[in-house]
């Protein structure tokens, strides 16, 4: 049975020229990138990113200033590219479980070396906090089927 989810390469994947290797890891695990595009983070795209991260923004302490850090991370610190992706899988394993295991823990310091974040990111929460920014963790993967549906809907104009 074919399953779909949403994934997105973040600016640090492009800054370190890792985008092709990350995509190769995804496809090596039986995932198919059905639709994707590289986007420069303009003000229009930033509005979509704010919608995408709406739940995170609401859950975070206002003093953390997630929107401000998101804007600084994705707009000012070059390169300013992201790559939203519609990803499918035609196997027995649940696509959300598969992609989350492949991506690794949100904090790259806790991600295993066989995961995308463990392999391609040298960042961690402590360093990001000291520098008053978001953690650079290379890739986003939807955390539930409902999230995937919502995120695919949000990014439909680009996919």
Secondary structure, 3 states (H helix, E strand, C coil): CCEEEEEEECHHHHHCCCHHHHHHHHHHCCEEEEEEEEEECCHHHHHHHHHHCHHHHHHCCHHHCHHHHHHHHHHHCCCCEEEEEEEEECCCCCHHHHHHHHHCCCCHHHCCCCCHHHHHCCCCHHHHHHCCCCCCCCEEECCCHHHHHHHHHHCCCCC
